[in-house]
Amino acid sequence: MLLMLNFVNNNFSAAVLFLQDVSSVIQGIRGFMTHRLVDSENMKISLARLVAGILLLGLVLFLSGRISSFIETRIAKRRHFDPGLRYTIARLFRYLLVTFGVLFVLQQAFDLDLTSIAVVFTALSVGIGFGLQYIAADIASGFILLFERPIRVGDRITIGEDEGDVQSINLRTTIVSTNDRISIIVPNSRLVSQRVINWSYGDPRARIAIPVGVAQNSDVNLVTDTLILAAEDVENVLEDPPPKVQFLKFGDYSLDFRLLVWTRQPRRHPQIKSDINYRIEKLFRERGIKIPYPVQDLRVSGLTLSGDRDTDLLLDDRKQ
């Protein structure tokens, strides 16, 4: 019996010592985690607060994405809403959620005084003035595109030599997908400050011009009738307004015309031009209408031949 009591006492003492060691380790970890790396009136940062802030920030970003997707899905059920408008509303709502969520995380996790953020923005304005003006211009242009909506998601645009469909309008850049399935990343400031052709803006109809040059001895009435015939029964070409031919000018070696057609599929204008050009070439060949090419005449002046001797020398040179 005495031996059993000693065994219990020893085990109990060992358990108490183990719990004390575990408690001291936990206290050490707690002290390390709660040790304030920054301790001021406006901000308090510790390792525990930093971990909590990261977790809260991840939760905010996740919820903002889910809520914005839910709102976009709900709006999509309303047929009278334009797809570009749905995208704009969902994107702006997400930006608002992220902004207020970040401010909430900063205040709750780090006890940040929100009035001090004005000082941070003042410092950022100095940085923007020196090296971040292009990024700031892109961000401001992104909001202009979302609010004014001169370019919307799904629009067909041409900027410089690039043409494609707008896939997304982000905070700083816009993604444009070409016919070759190549994604072009365009800074938003370029879409605001430079000349952009939006084939989908306003009236869904668009006019396509096809320049044509013919030989100077061609019958202009025959050329006009042939061009109008070439535009008939071509896919995606409208009958109303009807095709029209314009006689532009007398060129240096050609008569310059322009065929004008209308379509409701402006994003397919390269294929429409190709189809019409095929028909123009076929009809021109059948009707004997020639397409001119630049011809250069070389004239030599100031060369005189005196006597038979010079003629014989010239003939000998040719034989050699």
C-alpha positions as CSV (number, residue, x, y, z in Angstrom):
1,M,0.0,0.0,0.0
2,L,2.8,2.3,0.9
3,L,4.6,1.6,-2.4
4,M,1.4,2.4,-4.3
5,L,1.1,5.8,-2.6
6,N,4.7,6.6,-3.4
7,F,4.1,5.7,-7.0
8,V,1.0,7.9,-7.2
9,N,2.8,10.8,-5.6
10,N,5.7,10.5,-7.9
11,N,3.5,10.4,-11.0
12,F,1.4,13.4,-9.7
13,S,4.6,15.4,-9.1
14,A,5.9,14.6,-12.6
15,A,2.6,15.6,-14.1
16,V,2.6,18.9,-12.2
17,L,6.1,19.6,-13.4
18,F,5.2,18.8,-17.0
19,L,2.2,21.1,-16.8
20,Q,4.3,23.8,-15.4
21,D,6.8,23.4,-18.3
22,V,4.0,23.4,-20.8
23,S,2.5,26.5,-19.2
24,S,5.9,28.3,-19.2
25,V,6.3,27.4,-22.9
26,I,2.9,28.7,-23.7
27,Q,3.5,31.9,-21.8
28,G,6.8,32.3,-23.7
29,I,5.1,31.9,-27.0
30,R,2.3,34.2,-26.0
31,G,4.7,36.8,-24.8
32,F,6.6,36.5,-28.1
33,M,3.4,36.7,-30.2
34,T,2.0,39.7,-28.2
35,H,5.3,41.6,-28.1
36,R,4.6,44.9,-29.8
37,L,7.0,45.6,-32.6
38,V,5.4,49.0,-33.0
39,D,3.7,50.7,-30.1
40,S,2.5,54.2,-30.7
41,E,-0.7,56.2,-30.2
42,N,-1.7,55.8,-33.9
43,M,-0.7,52.1,-34.5
44,K,0.1,49.0,-32.5
45,I,1.8,46.0,-34.3
46,S,2.7,42.7,-32.9
47,L,3.2,39.3,-34.5
48,A,-0.2,38.1,-33.3
49,R,-1.9,41.2,-34.7
50,L,0.0,40.8,-38.0
51,V,-1.2,37.2,-38.4
52,A,-4.7,38.2,-37.5
53,G,-4.5,41.1,-40.0
54,I,-3.4,38.8,-42.8
55,L,-6.2,36.3,-42.1
56,L,-8.8,39.1,-42.0
57,L,-7.4,40.6,-45.2
58,G,-7.7,37.3,-47.0
59,L,-11.2,36.9,-45.7
60,V,-12.1,40.4,-47.0
61,L,-10.8,39.7,-50.4
62,F,-12.5,36.3,-50.6
63,L,-15.9,37.8,-49.5
64,S,-15.6,40.8,-51.8
65,G,-15.0,38.5,-54.8
66,R,-17.9,36.2,-53.9
67,I,-20.3,39.1,-53.2
68,S,-19.4,40.9,-56.4
69,S,-19.9,37.7,-58.4
70,F,-23.2,37.1,-56.7
71,I,-24.4,40.6,-57.6
72,E,-23.2,40.2,-61.2
73,T,-25.1,36.9,-61.4
74,R,-28.3,38.5,-60.0
75,I,-28.0,41.5,-62.4
76,A,-27.4,39.1,-65.4
77,K,-31.0,37.8,-64.9
78,R,-32.3,41.3,-65.8
79,R,-32.3,41.3,-69.6
80,H,-32.6,45.1,-69.9
81,F,-29.1,45.5,-68.3
82,D,-26.3,45.9,-70.8
83,P,-23.4,43.3,-70.2
84,G,-20.9,46.2,-70.0
85,L,-23.1,47.9,-67.3
86,R,-23.3,44.7,-65.3
87,Y,-19.6,44.4,-65.4
88,T,-19.1,48.0,-64.3
89,I,-21.5,47.7,-61.4
90,A,-19.9,44.5,-60.1
91,R,-16.4,45.9,-60.5
92,L,-17.2,49.1,-58.7
93,F,-19.0,47.3,-55.9
94,R,-15.9,45.0,-55.4
95,Y,-13.6,48.0,-55.2
96,L,-15.8,49.6,-52.5
97,L,-15.9,46.4,-50.5
98,V,-12.1,46.0,-50.7
99,T,-11.5,49.6,-49.7
100,F,-13.8,49.5,-46.7
101,G,-12.6,46.0,-45.8
102,V,-8.9,47.1,-45.8
103,L,-9.8,50.1,-43.6
104,F,-11.7,47.8,-41.2
105,V,-8.7,45.4,-41.0
106,L,-6.3,48.2,-40.3
107,Q,-8.4,49.6,-37.6
108,Q,-9.3,46.3,-35.9
109,A,-6.0,44.5,-36.2
110,F,-3.6,47.3,-35.7
111,D,-5.6,49.9,-33.8
112,L,-4.8,52.3,-36.6
113,D,-6.0,55.8,-36.3
114,L,-7.8,56.4,-39.6
115,T,-7.0,60.1,-39.4
116,S,-3.3,59.2,-39.8
117,I,-4.1,57.8,-43.3
118,A,-4.2,61.3,-44.6
119,V,-0.5,61.6,-43.7
120,V,0.1,58.4,-45.7
121,F,-1.7,59.8,-48.7
122,T,0.2,63.0,-48.5
123,A,3.5,61.0,-48.6
124,L,2.1,59.0,-51.5
125,S,1.3,62.2,-53.4
126,V,4.9,63.2,-53.2
127,G,5.9,59.8,-54.6
128,I,3.3,60.1,-57.3
129,G,4.7,63.5,-58.3
130,F,8.2,62.0,-58.7
131,G,7.8,58.5,-60.1
132,L,4.3,57.1,-59.9
133,Q,2.4,59.5,-62.1
134,Y,2.0,57.0,-64.9
135,I,0.5,54.4,-62.5
136,A,-1.8,57.1,-61.0
137,A,-2.9,58.1,-64.5
138,D,-3.7,54.5,-65.4
139,I,-5.8,54.0,-62.2
140,A,-7.6,57.3,-62.8
141,S,-8.3,56.3,-66.4
142,G,-9.6,53.0,-65.2
143,F,-12.3,54.8,-63.2
144,I,-13.1,57.0,-66.2
145,L,-13.6,54.0,-68.3
146,L,-15.9,52.4,-65.7
147,F,-18.0,55.5,-65.1
148,E,-18.2,57.1,-68.6
149,R,-18.1,53.7,-70.4
150,P,-16.8,54.8,-73.8
151,I,-15.3,51.3,-74.0
152,R,-17.2,48.4,-72.5
153,V,-16.5,44.7,-72.0
154,G,-17.3,42.9,-75.2
155,D,-16.7,45.9,-77.5
156,R,-14.6,45.6,-80.6
157,I,-11.9,48.2,-80.7
158,T,-8.9,49.3,-82.8
159,I,-6.0,51.1,-81.1
160,G,-3.0,51.8,-83.3
161,E,-2.3,48.6,-85.3
162,D,-4.0,46.3,-82.8
163,E,-7.7,45.2,-83.0
164,G,-9.6,42.9,-80.7
165,D,-12.4,42.4,-78.2
166,V,-12.3,43.9,-74.8
167,Q,-12.2,41.0,-72.2
168,S,-11.9,42.9,-69.0
169,I,-11.3,46.4,-67.7
170,N,-9.1,46.3,-64.5
171,L,-7.9,49.0,-62.2
172,R,-4.8,49.8,-64.2
173,T,-5.0,47.8,-67.5
174,T,-7.5,46.6,-70.0
175,I,-7.2,43.1,-71.6
176,V,-7.9,43.0,-75.4
177,S,-8.2,39.6,-77.2
178,T,-7.3,39.5,-80.9
179,N,-8.6,37.2,-83.6
180,D,-5.4,35.1,-83.1
181,R,-6.4,34.6,-79.5
182,I,-3.5,36.8,-78.3
183,S,-4.2,38.8,-75.2
184,I,-2.9,42.4,-75.4
185,I,-2.5,44.3,-72.1
186,V,-3.2,48.0,-72.7
187,P,-2.7,50.6,-70.0
188,N,-5.9,52.4,-69.3
189,S,-4.4,55.9,-69.9
190,R,-3.7,54.9,-73.5
191,L,-7.4,54.2,-74.1
192,V,-8.3,57.6,-72.6
193,S,-5.7,59.8,-74.1
194,Q,-5.2,58.3,-77.6
195,R,-7.4,57.8,-80.6
196,V,-9.4,54.6,-80.3
197,I,-11.9,53.2,-82.8
198,N,-14.8,51.5,-81.1
199,W,-16.7,49.4,-83.6
200,S,-19.5,48.5,-81.2
201,Y,-20.2,52.0,-79.8
202,G,-23.6,53.7,-80.6
203,D,-25.2,52.7,-83.8
204,P,-24.7,48.9,-84.4
205,R,-24.3,49.6,-88.1
206,A,-20.9,50.6,-89.5
207,R,-19.8,51.6,-93.0
208,I,-16.9,49.9,-94.6
209,A,-14.8,51.6,-97.3
210,I,-13.0,49.5,-100.0
211,P,-10.6,51.6,-102.2
212,V,-10.2,50.4,-105.8
213,G,-8.0,51.7,-108.6
214,V,-8.5,50.9,-112.3
215,A,-6.6,51.7,-115.5
216,Q,-7.1,55.2,-116.9
217,N,-8.7,54.0,-120.1
218,S,-11.5,52.2,-118.2
219,D,-15.2,52.9,-118.6
220,V,-16.2,54.6,-115.4
221,N,-19.9,53.5,-115.7
222,L,-18.8,49.9,-116.2
223,V,-16.5,50.1,-113.2
224,T,-19.3,51.6,-111.1
225,D,-21.8,48.9,-112.1
226,T,-19.3,46.1,-111.5
227,L,-18.4,47.4,-108.0
228,I,-22.0,47.5,-106.9
229,L,-22.6,44.0,-108.3
230,A,-19.6,42.8,-106.3
231,A,-21.2,44.0,-103.1
232,E,-24.5,42.2,-103.7
233,D,-25.4,39.0,-101.8
234,V,-22.2,39.2,-99.7
235,E,-22.7,37.8,-96.2
236,N,-23.2,40.5,-93.5
237,V,-23.5,43.3,-96.0
238,L,-26.8,45.2,-95.6
239,E,-29.1,46.0,-98.5
240,D,-30.4,49.1,-96.7
241,P,-28.5,51.4,-96.9
242,P,-27.5,50.1,-100.3
243,P,-23.9,49.9,-101.5
244,K,-22.5,53.1,-103.0
245,V,-19.6,53.9,-105.3
246,Q,-17.6,57.2,-105.2
247,F,-15.2,58.4,-107.9
248,L,-12.5,59.9,-105.8
249,K,-9.9,61.4,-108.1
250,F,-7.7,61.0,-111.2
251,G,-4.5,59.4,-109.9
252,D,-1.0,59.5,-111.4
253,Y,-1.6,56.2,-113.2
254,S,-5.1,55.1,-112.2
255,L,-8.7,56.2,-111.7
256,D,-9.4,55.9,-108.0
257,F,-12.8,54.7,-106.8
258,R,-14.2,53.8,-103.3
259,L,-16.9,51.2,-102.6
260,L,-19.0,51.9,-99.5
261,V,-21.0,49.1,-97.9
262,W,-22.9,48.9,-94.5
263,T,-22.9,46.0,-92.0
264,R,-24.3,45.2,-88.6
265,Q,-21.3,43.1,-87.8
266,P,-18.5,45.7,-87.7
267,R,-16.1,43.3,-85.8
268,R,-16.1,41.1,-89.0
269,H,-15.0,43.9,-91.3
270,P,-11.7,42.2,-92.3
271,Q,-13.6,39.1,-93.6
272,I,-16.2,41.3,-95.3
273,K,-13.5,43.2,-97.1
274,S,-11.9,39.9,-98.2
275,D,-15.1,38.5,-99.5
276,I,-15.8,41.6,-101.6
277,N,-12.3,41.8,-102.9
278,Y,-12.6,38.2,-104.2
279,R,-15.7,39.1,-106.1
280,I,-14.2,42.4,-107.4
281,E,-11.2,40.5,-108.8
282,K,-13.4,37.9,-110.4
283,L,-15.8,40.4,-112.0
284,F,-13.0,42.6,-113.2
285,R,-11.3,39.7,-114.9
286,E,-14.6,38.7,-116.6
287,R,-15.4,42.2,-117.8
288,G,-11.9,43.1,-118.9
289,I,-11.3,45.8,-116.4
290,K,-7.6,46.2,-115.6
291,I,-6.0,47.1,-112.4
292,P,-3.0,49.4,-113.1
293,Y,0.5,49.1,-111.8
294,P,3.2,51.9,-111.6
295,V,5.2,52.1,-114.9
296,Q,8.5,54.0,-115.1
297,D,9.9,55.2,-118.5
298,L,13.6,55.6,-118.8
299,R,14.7,58.2,-121.3
300,V,18.3,58.9,-122.3
301,S,19.1,62.4,-123.8
302,G,22.3,64.0,-124.9
303,L,23.7,60.9,-126.7
304,T,24.8,61.6,-130.4
305,L,26.4,59.3,-132.9
306,S,28.8,61.0,-135.4
307,G,29.6,58.9,-138.5
308,D,29.8,55.3,-139.3
309,R,32.8,54.7,-137.1
310,D,30.8,55.4,-133.9
311,T,28.0,53.2,-135.2
312,D,30.4,50.3,-135.9
313,L,31.9,50.6,-132.4
314,L,28.4,50.5,-130.9
315,L,27.5,47.4,-132.8
316,D,30.8,45.7,-131.8
317,D,30.1,46.5,-128.2
318,R,26.7,44.9,-128.5
319,K,28.1,41.7,-130.1
320,Q,30.7,41.4,-127.3
